[in-house]
Amino acid sequence: MDFIERIFGVAPDGGDGTTEMLYIVVALAVAAMVAARSWSAVAPQSGDGSFFF
């Protein structure tokens, strides 16, 4: 987990991989939010607030 160090030649986290893990977690969280938003946009709206039809 040292791709920043290998690519840019700097170690913002002292080489322990914390920054890289933070970037990965943030990217996964954003992807999950985008997927949830797109799923809810195509889900049928029943109008009564229930999850099931």
C-alpha distances in whole Angstrom, upper triangle without the diagonal:
4,6,8,9,10,12,14,14,13,11,13,11,12,9,8,5,8,9,6,7,11,11,10,13,15,15,16,19,20,20,22,24,25,26,28,30,31,32,34,36,37,38,41,43,45,46,47,43,43,40,42,45
4,6,5,6,9,10,10,10,8,10,10,10,7,8,6,9,9,7,10,12,12,12,15,17,17,18,21,22,22,24,26,27,28,30,32,33,34,36,37,39,40,44,45,48,49,49,46,45,43,45,47
4,5,5,6,8,9,10,10,11,12,13,10,11,9,11,10,7,10,13,11,11,15,16,15,17,20,20,21,23,25,25,26,29,30,31,32,35,36,37,38,42,44,47,48,48,45,45,42,44,46
4,5,5,6,7,7,7,8,10,11,9,11,9,11,8,7,11,12,10,12,15,16,15,18,20,20,21,24,25,25,27,29,30,31,33,35,36,38,39,43,44,47,48,49,45,45,43,45,47
4,6,6,5,5,5,8,9,9,7,10,9,12,10,10,13,15,14,15,18,19,19,21,23,24,25,27,29,29,31,33,34,35,37,39,40,41,43,47,48,51,51,52,49,49,46,48,51
4,6,6,8,9,12,13,13,10,13,12,15,13,12,15,17,15,16,20,21,20,22,25,25,25,28,30,30,31,34,35,35,37,39,40,41,43,47,48,51,52,53,50,50,47,49,51
4,6,8,10,12,14,15,13,15,14,16,14,12,16,17,15,16,19,20,18,21,24,23,24,27,28,28,29,32,33,33,35,38,38,40,41,45,47,50,51,52,49,49,46,48,50
4,6,8,10,13,14,12,15,14,16,13,13,16,17,15,17,20,20,19,22,25,24,25,28,29,29,31,33,34,34,37,39,39,41,43,47,48,51,52,53,49,50,47,49,52
4,7,10,12,12,11,14,14,16,14,14,17,18,17,19,22,22,22,25,27,27,28,31,32,32,34,36,37,38,40,42,42,44,46,50,51,54,54,55,52,52,50,52,54
4,6,9,9,9,12,12,14,12,12,16,16,16,18,21,21,21,24,25,26,27,30,31,31,33,35,36,37,39,41,42,44,45,49,50,53,53,54,50,51,48,51,53
4,5,5,5,9,9,10,9,10,13,14,14,16,19,19,20,22,24,25,26,28,29,30,32,34,35,36,38,40,41,43,44,48,49,51,52,52,49,49,47,49,52
4,6,7,9,9,9,7,10,12,12,12,15,17,17,18,21,22,23,25,27,27,28,31,32,33,35,36,38,39,41,42,46,46,49,49,50,46,47,44,47,50
4,5,6,7,6,6,9,11,11,12,15,16,16,18,20,21,22,24,26,27,28,30,32,33,35,36,37,39,41,42,45,46,49,49,49,45,46,43,46,49
4,6,8,9,9,11,13,14,16,18,19,20,22,23,25,26,28,29,30,32,34,35,36,38,39,41,42,44,45,49,50,52,52,53,49,49,47,49,52
4,6,8,9,10,12,13,14,16,18,19,20,22,24,25,26,28,30,31,32,34,35,37,38,40,41,43,44,48,49,51,52,52,48,48,46,48,51
4,6,8,9,10,12,14,14,16,18,19,20,22,24,25,26,28,30,31,32,34,35,36,38,40,42,42,46,47,49,50,50,46,46,43,46,49
4,6,5,6,9,10,11,12,14,16,17,18,20,21,23,25,26,27,29,30,32,33,35,36,38,39,42,43,46,47,47,43,43,40,43,46
4,5,5,6,9,10,11,12,14,15,16,18,20,21,23,24,26,27,28,30,31,33,35,37,37,41,41,44,44,44,41,40,38,41,44
4,5,5,6,9,10,11,12,14,15,17,18,20,21,23,24,26,27,29,30,32,33,35,36,40,40,43,43,44,40,40,38,41,43
4,5,5,6,9,10,11,12,14,15,17,18,20,21,23,24,26,27,28,30,32,33,34,38,39,42,43,43,39,39,37,39,42
4,5,5,6,9,10,11,12,14,15,16,18,20,21,22,24,26,27,28,30,32,33,36,37,40,40,41,37,37,34,37,39
4,5,5,6,9,10,10,12,14,15,16,18,20,21,22,24,26,27,29,31,31,35,35,38,38,39,35,35,33,36,38
4,6,5,6,9,10,11,12,14,15,16,18,20,21,22,24,26,27,29,30,34,35,37,38,39,35,35,33,35,38
4,5,5,6,9,10,11,12,14,15,16,18,20,21,22,24,26,27,28,32,33,36,37,37,34,34,31,33,36
4,5,5,6,9,10,10,12,14,15,16,18,20,21,22,24,26,27,30,31,34,34,35,31,31,28,31,34
4,5,5,6,9,10,11,12,14,15,16,18,20,21,23,25,26,29,30,32,33,33,30,30,28,31,33
4,5,5,6,9,10,11,12,14,15,16,18,20,21,23,24,28,29,32,33,34,30,30,28,30,32
4,5,5,6,9,10,10,12,14,15,16,18,20,21,22,26,27,30,31,31,28,28,25,27,30
4,5,5,6,9,10,10,12,14,15,16,18,20,21,24,25,28,28,29,25,25,23,26,28
4,5,5,6,9,10,10,12,14,15,16,19,20,23,24,27,28,29,25,26,23,26,28
4,5,5,6,9,10,11,12,14,15,17,18,22,23,26,27,28,25,25,22,25,27
4,5,5,6,8,10,10,12,14,16,16,20,21,24,25,25,22,22,19,22,24
4,5,5,6,9,10,10,12,15,15,19,19,22,23,24,20,21,18,21,23
4,5,5,6,8,10,11,13,14,18,19,22,23,24,21,22,19,22,23
4,5,5,6,9,10,11,12,16,17,21,22,23,20,20,17,19,21
4,6,5,6,9,10,10,14,15,18,19,20,17,17,14,17,18
4,5,5,6,9,10,13,14,17,18,19,17,17,15,18,19
4,5,5,7,9,12,14,17,19,21,18,19,16,18,19
4,5,5,6,10,12,15,17,18,16,16,13,15,16
4,5,5,8,9,12,13,15,13,13,11,13,14
4,6,8,9,13,14,16,15,16,14,16,16
4,6,9,12,14,17,15,16,14,14,14
4,6,9,12,14,12,12,10,11,10
4,6,9,11,11,11,10,10,8
4,6,8,8,9,9,10,9
4,6,7,7,8,8,7
4,6,8,10,11,10
4,6,9,10,9
4,7,9,10
4,6,7
4,7
4
